[in-house]
């Protein structure tokens, strides 16, 4: 990733994390970001697909952006739960991906040993992350209808991505 993009990205993360976690001490924010950077470095060293396409939606993990049609691309973090959700759905396009698998990929605390798709807490946690993903996709230029046509909810099971 270009160094200027990385710096811009880091500044956004500090502001976002400080608000989300209500952290007043900048050292704590910095330490948290350093931990995430280590995870990002691990990701960069893994052999994974760098980009995915679903219709006119492009998810580029290597360069850290999401783009829909000819709209401006938006910066993303490959480690964000909503991006992990989109990535696994794109990897398994056309297949139903169960809540339990999604929760595991997103490192949700409710994905403990013994959890199942019938666990209401687990389903709700995944649905909350999907809500954040919908907002992100709307920011990228998708309409609610576009998102609904692309990400299908399968009752008490999970989600399915349909690309056209």
BELGI-V142169 format. One line per field, one symbol per residue. ss: DSSP state (A for helix, B for strand, O for the rest). phi: phi as a letter, one per 30 degrees, with the letter a starting at -180 (. if undefined). psi: psi as a letter, one per 20 degrees, with the letter a starting at -180 (. if undefined). Layout:
ss->???
phi->???
psi->???
//
This chain:
ss->OOAAAAAAAAAAAAAAAAAAAOOOOAAAAAAAAAAAAAAAAAAAAOOOOOBBBBOOBBBBOOOOBBBBOOOOOBBOOOOOAAAAAAAAAAAOOOOBBBAAAAAAAOOOOOOOOOOOOOOAAAAAAAAAAAAAAAAAAAAOOOOAAAAAAABBBBOOOBBBBOOO
phi->.eddddddddddddddddddchccddddddddddddddddddddddcbddbbbbiccbccddcibbbbhcdddcdbceddeddddddddddceicdcdedddddddhddddddjdbddddddddddddddedddddddddjddededdddccdcehblbbcccb
psi->pqhgggggggggggggggggilphohhggggghgghhghghgghiqnrphqqpocjppoohgilrpppcjrqqqqrphiqghhhggghhhhkpiqpoqgggghghjlqhilrpiqrhiohgggggghhhhghgggghghiiqrhggghhgoppopkgcqppop.
//
